[in-house]
Amino acid sequence: MVRLRLRRIGLRGQPTYRIVAADKESPRDGRFLEILGVYNPRTEPATIKLDEKRIYRWMKHGAQPTESVEKILKTAGTLERFERYKQGDTLEVLLEEAAAAESKRAAPVRTRK
């Protein structure tokens, strides 16, 4: 069974994660099938970059996200768009929405001084 899960990269004490499709039996930082995105919890707000087209493909073919990846996908809005994809919305429209949401999420937060 294929799982969508986190693969840790980065220095000690400075974790960054890749979201990968990997076999359920392979170790956390071991063999994987494909890199689907990046998650950096150390930035404010956390950086999330996803290849939604490939995520939809893997989930359509039965890949299950782990709890941590599921939380990240909910934060990014990917799970809601995937449900709409299963109901028949076109991929192009959903990917445009994803790009708009990512640019909004990546916009720097301005604070008052």
C-alpha positions in Angstrom: 0.0 0.0 0.0 1.2 3.5 -0.9 1.2 6.2 1.8 1.6 10.0 1.4 4.0 10.9 4.3 6.7 13.2 5.5 10.4 12.6 4.9 12.7 14.6 7.1 15.5 16.6 5.6 17.7 19.4 7.0 20.2 19.8 9.8 19.9 18.7 13.3 17.4 21.0 15.1 16.4 22.6 11.8 13.8 20.2 10.3 12.3 20.6 6.9 10.1 17.9 5.4 9.3 16.6 1.9 5.9 15.1 1.3 6.5 11.9 -0.6 4.6 8.9 -1.9 6.2 5.8 -0.4 5.5 2.2 0.3 4.0 1.6 3.7 6.8 -0.8 4.6 9.8 1.5 3.8 11.5 3.5 6.6 10.7 7.2 7.3 13.8 8.5 5.5 14.2 5.5 3.2 13.0 4.6 -0.2 10.2 6.6 -1.8 8.4 6.7 -5.1 7.9 10.4 -5.8 8.4 13.8 -4.2 5.0 15.6 -4.0 5.8 18.7 -2.0 7.7 20.5 0.7 6.7 21.5 4.2 8.8 23.9 6.4 7.3 24.4 9.8 10.1 26.8 10.9 8.9 29.8 8.9 6.0 32.0 10.0 3.5 31.1 8.6 4.7 27.6 7.7 5.8 27.1 4.1 3.7 24.6 2.1 4.4 23.9 -1.5 2.5 21.0 -3.2 2.2 19.4 -6.6 -1.5 19.0 -6.4 -1.9 17.3 -9.8 0.4 14.5 -8.7 -1.2 14.3 -5.2 -4.6 13.9 -6.9 -3.3 11.2 -9.1 -1.8 9.2 -6.2 -4.9 9.6 -4.1 -7.1 8.6 -7.0 -5.1 5.4 -7.3 -5.5 4.6 -3.6 -2.7 6.3 -1.7 -3.6 7.2 1.8 -2.1 10.2 3.6 -0.7 9.9 7.1 -2.3 12.0 9.9 0.4 14.6 9.7 0.2 14.9 5.9 -3.6 15.0 6.1 -3.4 18.0 8.5 -1.1 19.8 6.0 -3.4 19.0 3.1 -6.4 20.3 5.0 -4.5 23.5 5.8 -3.6 24.0 2.2 -7.2 23.2 1.1 -6.1 20.2 -1.0 -8.5 17.7 0.5 -11.5 19.8 -0.2 -10.4 20.3 -3.8 -9.7 16.6 -4.1 -13.3 15.8 -3.0 -14.6 18.2 -5.7 -12.2 16.5 -8.2 -13.8 13.2 -7.4 -17.3 14.7 -7.9 -16.3 15.8 -11.4 -14.8 19.3 -11.3 -12.2 19.9 -14.0 -8.5 19.6 -13.0 -7.6 22.9 -14.6 -10.0 24.9 -12.5 -8.9 23.2 -9.3 -5.2 23.8 -10.1 -5.9 27.5 -10.7 -7.6 27.7 -7.4 -4.7 25.9 -5.8 -2.2 28.4 -7.3 -4.3 31.3 -6.1 -4.5 29.9 -2.6 -0.7 29.2 -2.5 0.2 32.7 -3.6 -2.2 34.1 -0.9 -0.6 31.8 1.7 2.9 32.7 0.7 2.3 36.5 0.8 4.3 38.1 3.6 2.4 39.0 6.7 2.8 42.7 7.5 2.9 43.7 11.2 2.2 47.2 12.6 5.1 48.9 14.4 
